[in-house]
Amino acid sequence: MSEGWDRRRVVEVDKRHVWHPYTPMKAWVEETDPLVIERASGSMLHDVDGRSYIDGISSWWVAALGHGHPRIVAAATDQLRTLGHVSMAGVTHEVGARLAEALVRRAPAGLTRAFFTDDGSTALEAAIKIALGYHRHRGARQRTRFLSVSNAFHGETLGVTALSGVATFRSSFDDVLMEVLFLPPPSEGAPSPELEARSLERLDELLEAEGERIAACVVEPRVQGAAGMNLHSPDYLRQVFARCRAAGVLVIADEVFVGFGRTGPFWASSSSGLSPDLLCSAKALSGGLLPFAATLTTEEVFMAFWGPPENALFYGHSFCGNPLGARVALEVLSIYEDERVLESVAERAPILEEGIARIAARVGAEGARSLGMIGAFNLGTSDYLEPIGKRIGKEARARGAYVRPLGNVVYLAPPLNVPLPVLRDLLAILEESVVAATSR
Ligand SMILES: *Cc1c(COP(=O)(O)O)cnc(C)c1O
């Protein structure tokens, strides 16, 4: 640590000046004894007291390749020396052009354009503004509404907060949000043919009654993350894509969490066999290192903005196309090739699935489910702020793992390349922690 700083001083100064995300600050200041992390490497976080923790949630789902990957560090360092940042206004650069090309090559068929943003929220914000502009420039000005799933999570700007249904994140802003039409959730945990059918039935009703007024439908393909790691089938996804397409409604795939191999294939959308009109990527895109994101779209959507200058997309961010982020993302893409990251997911996924099923069975938990490098089960009734999750987090910390249940949903989403012995340790720690927390 820097001279004059120790654990106590960091916590004291933090509690005086820092405002933490998603955090009831009274409890933070009065009760919380936070982890103070000094270093991270691979799948491990190391605190200032020399204790180590397995990062069971890839630091909020971003560190898909673990921490401090030597190739990412080298690429970032080299890029910083040459060009850390320049605006994209009247300017372009090699890494931006190369990244757009590389993303398009990787993307589902038909996606040919990359618009760069800062993070998952702004990737979605750009997507909804693009969808609105697309219809407006084609003379369908009445298409101003969006379709979403009632427990979806798409980020935190005011626009995308409207698309999100998780009450904890939404209810404080309900009065000022744009109107969104919601589908009932296709899942409340493990895949459910009944819930999928009910959700599709409602989709048909809404498309029938309101189809001409809807700009786009936004989905989290295969896994609704913040809702509680709720899984739905490839067929549900395919039906949503196909039915929206038939009604002239654009499909926005939010791959912020599920992209980059988290569910197995590179993009979770690909299991539908269809391509979305817009695809949002962030989190793992920049190796869990930097805020950097991209919204990909088709030539057809792009061409709607081709006309007179007033049809341009008047949208952007200071750090749009940031060369440092672009260089890191390029390196991440080549690491996926060189280190066969998707194969490493295929090897680890059955171990995670078996471990999650075993722990759930041992404590009588319901809804054990896994897909790729995501595994979850439910304990007790559902409430985002339920204390059981906090207790498990505490027990895991004492045993050397960092996990953060979503209320009563206990889940793991470790780095995709977590070493096998570390994955086994993580599962063992979770098992002991859940047993300890539930037997009190
Ligand atoms: C995290 C997340 C977002 C928001 O991304 P930020 O980078 O936190 O703004 C959007 N959609 C999904 C599915 C996410 O998991």
The ligand as an SDF file (V2000), in Angstrom:
LIG
                    3D

 15 15  0  0  0  0  0  0  0  0999 V2000
  -24.5620   -5.6540  -16.4950 C   0  0  0  0  0  0  0  0  0  0  0  0
  -25.6250   -5.6660  -17.5330 C   0  0  0  0  0  0  0  0  0  0  0  0
  -25.9990   -4.4910  -18.2000 C   0  0  0  0  0  0  0  0  0  0  0  0
  -25.4250   -3.1470  -17.8520 C   0  0  0  0  0  0  0  0  0  0  0  0
  -24.0630   -3.0920  -18.0850 O   0  0  0  0  0  0  0  0  0  0  0  0
  -23.1640   -1.9800  -17.3320 P   0  0  0  0  0  0  0  0  0  0  0  0
  -21.8180   -2.1770  -17.9270 O   0  0  0  0  0  0  0  0  0  0  0  0
  -23.2340   -2.3180  -15.8880 O   0  0  0  0  0  0  0  0  0  0  0  0
  -23.7470   -0.6620  -17.6430 O   0  0  0  0  0  0  0  0  0  0  0  0
  -26.9360   -4.5940  -19.1950 C   0  0  0  0  0  0  0  0  0  0  0  0
  -27.5020   -5.7770  -19.5110 N   0  0  0  0  0  0  0  0  0  0  0  0
  -27.1710   -6.9170  -18.8830 C   0  0  0  0  0  0  0  0  0  0  0  0
  -27.8170   -8.1980  -19.2990 C   0  0  0  0  0  0  0  0  0  0  0  0
  -26.2310   -6.9010  -17.8620 C   0  0  0  0  0  0  0  0  0  0  0  0
  -25.9310   -8.0300  -17.2050 O   0  0  0  0  0  0  0  0  0  0  0  0
  1  2  1  0
  2  3  1  0
  2 14  2  0
  3  4  1  0
  3 10  2  0
  4  5  1  0
  5  6  1  0
  6  7  2  0
  6  8  1  0
  6  9  1  0
 10 11  1  0
 11 12  2  0
 12 13  1  0
 12 14  1  0
 14 15  1  0
M  END
$$$$
